[in-house]
């Protein structure tokens, strides 16, 4: 996964966090990278999955082994 070392990723994470009223960009960082790469999010973190709904597509864990 690309890290938030570049300006575009960071700016996108801040935009997501502001739009959804989140106090930090921690979760928004994962969603920013998925948004910028046009990828689905695969997570076992239920809370992150709930936050991601409507922002990025979600994929099941077994999608990793079927690729």
PAZAPA-4460 file (N, C-alpha, C; in steps of 0.05 Angstrom, whole numbers, plus 32768, in hexadecimal, padded with zeros to 4 digits):
% residues 67
    n_x    n_y    n_z   ca_x   ca_y   ca_z    c_x    c_y    c_z   seq   type   mol
   8011   7FE8   8000   8000   8000   8000   8012   8019   8000     1      X     A
   800A   802C   7FF0   8019   8045   7FEF   8015   8054   800A     2      X     A
   8029   8060   8014   8027   806F   802D   801F   808C   8027     3      X     A
   8017   809A   803C   800F   80B6   8039   8026   80C9   8039     4      X     A
   803A   80C3   802A   8051   80D5   8029   804F   80EA   8014     5      X     A
   803C   80E7   8002   8039   80FB   7FED   8022   810E   7FF2     6      X     A
   8024   8125   7FE6   8010   813A   7FEB   7FF4   8133   7FE2     7      X     A
   7FF1   8125   7FCC   7FD7   811E   7FC2   7FC9   810B   7FD5     8      X     A
   7FD7   80F7   7FDF   7FCA   80E4   7FF2   7FC2   80F2   800B     9      X     A
   7FD4   8103   8015   7FCE   8112   802E   7FB6   8125   802A    10      X     A
   7FB6   8133   8014   7FA0   8146   800F   7F85   8137   800D    11      X     A
   7F86   8120   7FFF   7F6E   8110   7FFD   7F65   8105   8018    12      X     A
   7F77   80FC   8028   7F70   80F3   8043   7F64   8109   8054    13      X     A
   7F6F   8121   8053   7F64   8137   8062   7F48   813E   8058    14      X     A
   7F44   813D   803D   7F2A   8143   8032   7F15   812F   803C    15      X     A
   7F1C   8116   803C   7F0A   8101   8045   7F03   8105   8063    16      X     A
   7F18   810A   8073   7F14   810D   808F   7F02   8125   8095    17      X     A
   7F07   813B   8088   7EF6   8153   808C   7EDA   814E   8083    18      X     A
   7ED6   8142   806C   7EBC   813D   8061   7EAB   812B   8074    19      X     A
   7EB7   8119   8082   7EA9   8106   8093   7EAB   810D   80B1    20      X     A
   7EB9   8123   80B7   7EBB   812D   80D2   7ECC   811C   80E4    21      X     A
   7EE1   810F   80D9   7EF3   80FF   80E8   7F09   8111   80F4    22      X     A
   7F12   810B   810C   7F26   811C   8119   7F42   8118   810F    23      X     A
   7F48   8100   8104   7F63   80FA   80FA   7F61   80F0   80DE    24      X     A
   7F78   80EE   80D1   7F78   80E3   80B6   7F81   80C5   80B5    25      X     A
   7F82   80B8   80CC   7F8C   809D   80CD   7F7B   808B   80BB    26      X     A
   7F62   8088   80BF   7F51   8078   80AE   7F4E   8084   8092    27      X     A
   7F4C   809E   8091   7F4A   80AB   8077   7F62   80A6   8065    28      X     A
   7F79   80A1   8071   7F90   809A   8062   7F8D   8081   8051    29      X     A
   7F82   806C   805E   7F7D   8053   804F   7F69   8058   8038    30      X     A
   7F55   8068   803E   7F40   806D   802A   7F4B   807F   8013    31      X     A
   7F5C   8091   801A   7F68   80A3   8006   7F78   8093   7FF2    32      X     A
   7F88   8081   7FFC   7F99   8071   7FEA   7F87   8060   7FD8    33      X     A
   7F73   8054   7FE3   7F60   8044   7FD3   7F52   8055   7FBE    34      X     A
   7F4B   806D   7FC6   7F3D   8080   7FB3   7F50   8087   7F9C    35      X     A
   7F68   808E   7FA3   7F7C   8097   7F8E   7F84   8080   7F7C    36      X     A
   7F85   8068   7F86   7F8D   8051   7F76   7F75   8043   7F69    37      X     A
   7F5C   804C   7F6F   7F44   8041   7F64   7F42   8023   7F6B    38      X     A
   7F49   801C   7F84   7F48   8001   7F8E   7F32   7FFE   7FA2    39      X     A
   7F2B   7FE5   7FA7   7F19   7FDE   7FBD   7F28   7FDB   7FD7    40      X     A
   7F1B   7FDF   7FED   7F27   7FDC   8007   7F20   7FC0   8011    41      X     A
   7F34   7FB2   801B   7F30   7F99   8028   7F3A   7F9D   8044    42      X     A
   7F29   7F98   8058   7F30   7F9C   8074   7F22   7F89   8086    43      X     A
   7F2E   7F82   809C   7F21   7F72   80B0   7F18   7F84   80C7    44      X     A
   7F1E   7F9E   80C5   7F16   7FB2   80D9   7EFA   7FBB   80D3    45      X     A
   7EE7   7FB2   80E3   7ECB   7FB8   80DE   7EC5   7FD6   80DE    46      X     A
   7ED2   7FE4   80F0   7ECD   8001   80F2   7ED7   800F   80D9    47      X     A
   7EEF   8008   80CF   7EF9   8014   80B6   7EE7   800C   809F    48      X     A
   7EDD   7FF4   809E   7ECB   7FEC   8089   7EB1   7FFC   8089    49      X     A
   7EA7   8002   80A0   7E8F   8012   80A2   7E94   802F   8099    50      X     A
   7EAB   8039   80A0   7EB3   8055   8097   7EB6   8056   8079    51      X     A
   7EC0   8040   806D   7EC6   803F   8051   7EAD   803E   803F    52      X     A
   7E97   8035   804A   7E7F   8032   803A   7E77   804D   802E    53      X     A
   7E73   804D   8014   7E6B   8066   8006   7E83   8077   7FFE    54      X     A
   7E9B   806F   8007   7EB3   807E   7FFF   7EC3   806F   7FEB    55      X     A
   7EC9   8056   7FF1   7ED7   8044   7FDF   7EC9   8029   7FDE    56      X     A
   7ECD   801A   7FC9   7EC1   7FFF   7FC8   7ECE   7FED   7FDD    57      X     A
   7EBF   7FDA   7FE7   7ECA   7FC6   7FFA   7ECB   7FAB   7FEC    58      X     A
   7EDF   7F9B   7FF3   7EE2   7F80   7FE8   7EE6   7F6D   8000    59      X     A
   7EDD   7F54   7FFD   7EE1   7F41   8013   7EFE   7F38   8014    60      X     A
   7F05   7F2E   802B   7F21   7F25   8030   7F29   7F0F   801D    61      X     A
   7F17   7EFD   8015   7F1F   7EE8   8003   7F25   7EF2   7FE7    62      X     A
   7F20   7F0B   7FE1   7F27   7F17   7FC7   7F45   7F18   7FC4    63      X     A
   7F54   7F17   7FD9   7F71   7F17   7FD8   7F7C   7EFD   7FCC    64      X     A
   7F6F   7EE7   7FD2   7F78   7ECD   7FC8   7F6D   7EC6   7FAD    65      X     A
   7F59   7ED4   7FA4   7F4D   7ECE   7F8A   7F59   7EDF   7F73    66      X     A
   7F6B   7EF1   7F7A   7F76   7F03   7F66   7F8C   7EF6   7F56    67      X     A
***
